[in-house]
Amino acid sequence: MIAVYIAIPVAVILGLWVLLIAPGSSRGMKKFKNVKYAHRGLHGTVDSDTFAAENSLTAFSRAVEHGFGIELDVHVTKDGEVVVFHDDTLTRVTGKDGKIKDFTLAELRELRLSGTEDTIPTLREVLDLVGGKVPLLVEIKETGFDHTISEKTVEILKDYQGDYIVESFSPLAFGAFKKRLPEIQRGFLGDKLTENEQYRSFKYRLIQRFFLNIAARPAFIAMNKNRAKMFPLPLIKGLFGTATLAWTVKSQNEEAEAYKNGFDGIIFEGYLPEGAVKVDQNEA
C-alpha cells in the first residue's frame, strides 16, 4: 500500500515534467532538418580568395551560389528598422563603440563590416537577395520581455514567399509568431547557458533544461554541437523524434561527429561542406 502512495505522486511529477519539456510536432521540419546552414552566411575565405564579412550581402550571396541554407541574426535599430547583425554591440565587427539599438539605419550605413565595402544589411535586403533560392534560419536576438524585434520581424516575414524557420535562446520570443504565423516552425537554441555568468538566473536555468518548452512547443532544437548528450535532450529526441541541428560546426570531422551524435542538420562556418543539401520544394 505504501508503494502505491509513493508511486502515484512520482507518476504525477514525471507526467508534469514531461508536459513541461515536450516539444511540438516536427512534421513541418521535413524539408528543413537535413539542410546545411551557413552560419551568418558563407563568410571568410572558404570559397574565395576575397574575404566576406559575416552577415553581409556578399556572404549571403556566396551561400546562395553554393546552395547552402543561411543562418542569420536580426536586431532593431533606433528608428525601428530590422537589420541583420549578430552582436548587441558594434565593436567587434565595425570598430564602432555602441549598440545597434542606439543608432539609426542611416548612421549604421556609414559603417563597414570587418574592413570590407559591405555595410549592415536590412532584413528586407537579405530577403530580396535570397529570393527563396535557399532556406533561411532566422535567429531572433531577444532576451527579455521587450518583443519589438519579434513583432517587427513577423511584419517583414509575413509576405516572404521563400522557406524559412525561426529560432531563439528565449522561448518568450515566439509570441508574435505563434499568433500571426503559427505555421512557421519555431526552434529553441540550446546550450549549457549557466557557464556564462550573465545567464545564471532562475529563468535561464529553466530554459537550459527545456522546462519552458511549454511556452512555445518548439518544432526543433538547435544545440551546441558539444551538448548532444546534455540531459534531457536525448530523452526529448528519443520520446518525440524532435528535429535537431548542431551549431557551430567548423570542420569536416566535426560535421561527421555531429551526425554520429544524432543531429539531423548542421549550422557551419570556417570550411566548405561537401554537397549542399538542396530543399525539395514539394516536401511538406
C-alpha positions in Angstrom: 0.0 0.0 0.0 2.8 2.3 0.9 4.3 1.7 -2.6 1.1 2.8 -4.2 1.1 6.1 -2.2 4.7 6.7 -3.4 4.1 5.6 -7.0 1.1 7.9 -7.6 2.8 11.2 -6.8 6.0 10.1 -8.5 4.0 9.3 -11.6 2.2 12.7 -11.4 5.5 14.6 -11.1 7.0 12.7 -14.0 3.9 13.4 -16.1 4.1 17.1 -15.3 7.8 17.1 -16.1 7.3 15.5 -19.5 4.5 18.0 -20.2 6.9 20.9 -19.5 9.7 19.7 -21.7 7.6 18.2 -24.5 8.3 19.9 -27.9 5.8 20.5 -30.6 5.4 18.4 -33.8 8.4 18.2 -36.1 6.3 17.1 -39.1 6.8 20.5 -40.8 10.5 20.3 -40.4 11.0 17.6 -43.0 12.4 19.9 -45.6 14.5 21.9 -43.1 16.1 19.5 -40.8 18.7 18.0 -43.1 19.9 21.3 -44.5 23.5 22.6 -44.1 23.1 26.2 -42.9 26.0 28.7 -43.4 26.5 30.4 -40.1 26.0 34.2 -40.7 26.3 33.4 -44.4 29.3 31.9 -46.2 31.8 34.3 -44.7 35.6 34.4 -44.5 37.6 33.0 -47.5 36.5 29.3 -47.5 35.3 29.6 -51.1 37.2 32.6 -52.5 40.4 34.5 -52.2 38.3 37.5 -51.4 37.2 37.9 -47.7 33.5 38.1 -47.0 32.3 39.6 -43.7 29.8 37.7 -41.6 26.1 38.6 -42.0 26.9 40.6 -45.2 25.2 40.6 -48.5 28.4 39.2 -50.0 28.4 36.2 -47.6 24.7 35.6 -48.2 25.2 35.7 -52.0 28.0 33.2 -51.7 25.8 30.8 -49.7 23.1 31.0 -52.3 25.6 30.3 -55.1 26.7 27.1 -53.3 23.1 26.1 -52.5 23.6 26.2 -48.7 20.9 27.3 -46.3 21.6 30.6 -44.4 21.6 31.3 -40.7 21.3 34.9 -39.8 20.6 37.2 -36.8 18.2 40.2 -36.5 18.2 43.3 -34.4 16.2 46.5 -34.4 17.8 50.0 -34.9 16.9 53.2 -33.0 14.5 54.2 -35.8 12.8 50.8 -35.9 14.5 49.1 -38.8 15.2 45.4 -38.7 18.8 44.8 -39.6 21.0 41.7 -39.9 23.8 41.7 -37.4 24.9 39.2 -34.7 26.3 41.1 -31.7 24.5 43.6 -29.5 27.5 45.9 -29.8 29.1 47.1 -33.0 32.8 47.0 -31.8 33.9 43.6 -32.9 32.7 43.8 -36.5 32.7 47.5 -37.2 35.2 49.0 -34.7 32.5 51.5 -33.6 31.5 51.7 -29.9 27.9 51.4 -29.0 24.9 49.1 -29.6 22.8 48.6 -32.7 19.7 49.9 -30.9 21.4 53.2 -30.2 21.9 54.1 -33.9 19.6 54.8 -36.8 19.8 52.9 -40.0 21.4 55.9 -41.8 24.1 56.1 -39.1 24.8 52.4 -39.4 25.1 52.7 -43.2 28.3 54.8 -42.6 30.0 51.7 -41.0 31.8 49.0 -42.8 31.8 45.3 -41.9 35.3 43.8 -41.0 37.2 46.2 -43.3 35.2 45.3 -46.4 32.9 47.5 -48.5 29.8 45.8 -47.1 27.5 47.6 -44.8 25.0 46.3 -42.3 22.1 45.0 -44.4 18.4 45.2 -43.6 16.4 42.0 -43.3 14.3 43.2 -46.4 17.5 43.5 -48.4 18.6 40.0 -47.5 15.2 38.5 -48.4 15.3 40.3 -51.7 18.8 38.9 -52.4 17.9 35.3 -51.4 14.5 35.3 -53.1 13.5 31.9 -51.9 16.5 30.2 -53.5 17.7 28.6 -50.2 16.0 28.1 -46.8 16.7 30.6 -44.1 17.2 30.1 -40.3 16.4 33.4 -38.6 17.6 33.9 -35.1 15.6 36.4 -33.0 18.0 38.3 -30.8 15.6 38.8 -28.0 16.4 38.1 -24.4 14.0 40.0 -22.1 10.3 41.0 -22.2 10.6 43.6 -25.0 9.1 41.8 -28.0 9.8 44.6 -30.5 12.3 42.5 -32.5 9.8 39.6 -32.9 6.9 41.8 -33.8 8.8 43.8 -36.5 10.4 40.6 -37.9 7.0 39.0 -38.2 5.7 42.0 -40.1 8.5 41.6 -42.6 8.5 37.9 -43.0 4.7 37.5 -43.3 4.9 38.4 -47.0 8.1 36.5 -47.8 7.5 33.6 -50.3 10.6 31.7 -49.6 11.2 28.9 -47.0 12.3 29.8 -43.5 12.3 28.8 -39.9 13.0 30.9 -36.7 15.0 30.2 -33.6 15.9 32.0 -30.3 17.5 31.4 -27.0 14.4 32.9 -25.4 11.1 30.9 -25.5 9.3 34.2 -24.9 10.4 35.5 -28.3 7.8 33.5 -30.2 4.6 35.1 -29.1 4.1 37.1 -32.3 5.0 34.1 -34.5 2.5 31.8 -32.7 -0.2 34.4 -33.1 0.4 35.7 -36.6 2.4 33.0 -38.3 1.5 29.8 -36.5 2.5 27.6 -39.5 6.2 28.8 -39.2 8.4 26.2 -37.5 9.9 27.6 -34.3 13.0 26.3 -32.5 15.0 26.8 -29.3 18.7 27.4 -29.2 20.2 25.2 -26.6 23.5 25.2 -24.7 24.8 25.0 -21.1 23.9 28.6 -20.6 24.8 28.8 -16.9 28.5 28.5 -17.8 28.1 32.2 -18.7 27.7 34.4 -15.6 25.0 36.6 -17.2 22.8 33.6 -17.7 22.8 32.2 -14.1 19.3 33.5 -13.3 16.5 31.1 -12.5 14.9 31.9 -15.9 17.9 30.6 -17.8 18.2 27.6 -15.6 14.7 26.6 -16.6 15.5 27.4 -20.3 18.7 25.3 -20.2 16.7 22.2 -19.0 13.9 22.8 -21.5 11.3 23.4 -18.8 10.0 26.4 -20.9 9.3 24.3 -23.9 5.7 24.6 -22.8 5.8 28.3 -23.7 6.3 27.7 -27.4 6.4 24.0 -28.1 9.4 24.1 -30.4 9.4 22.0 -33.6 13.2 21.7 -33.5 16.2 22.3 -31.2 19.4 23.9 -32.4 22.0 22.7 -29.9 25.7 23.4 -29.2 27.4 20.6 -31.1 29.2 19.7 -27.8 26.0 19.2 -25.9 24.4 16.3 -27.8 24.2 14.2 -24.6 23.1 17.0 -22.3 20.1 15.8 -20.4 17.2 15.9 -21.2 17.9 16.4 -25.0 18.5 12.7 -25.7 15.2 11.9 -23.9 13.3 14.6 -25.9 14.7 13.3 -29.1 14.0 9.7 -28.2 10.5 10.2 -27.0 9.3 12.8 -29.5 11.6 12.4 -32.5 12.4 16.1 -32.4 14.5 17.5 -35.2 17.9 18.7 -34.0 20.6 21.0 -35.6 24.2 21.2 -34.4 26.0 24.6 -34.0 28.6 25.7 -34.8 30.3 23.0 -36.8 33.8 24.1 -38.0 35.3 21.2 -39.9 34.5 18.0 -41.8 35.5 16.0 -38.8 33.1 18.0 -36.5 30.4 17.5 -39.1 30.9 13.8 -39.1 30.8 13.8 -35.3 27.6 15.8 -35.3 25.8 13.3 -37.5 27.3 10.4 -35.4 25.7 12.1 -32.3 22.3 12.0 -33.9 22.0 15.6 -35.2 19.8 15.9 -38.4 21.4 19.0 -39.8 24.3 21.5 -39.2 25.0 25.2 -38.8 28.6 25.5 -40.1 31.4 28.0 -40.6 35.1 28.1 -41.4 35.1 25.4 -44.0 33.2 24.3 -47.1 31.0 21.2 -46.5 30.7 18.6 -49.3 27.5 18.7 -51.2 24.9 21.3 -50.4 21.6 19.9 -49.2 19.0 21.2 -51.6 15.5 21.7 -50.5 12.8 19.7 -52.2 10.1 22.4 -52.8 7.5 19.6 -53.0 8.1 18.3 -49.5 5.8 19.3 -46.7 
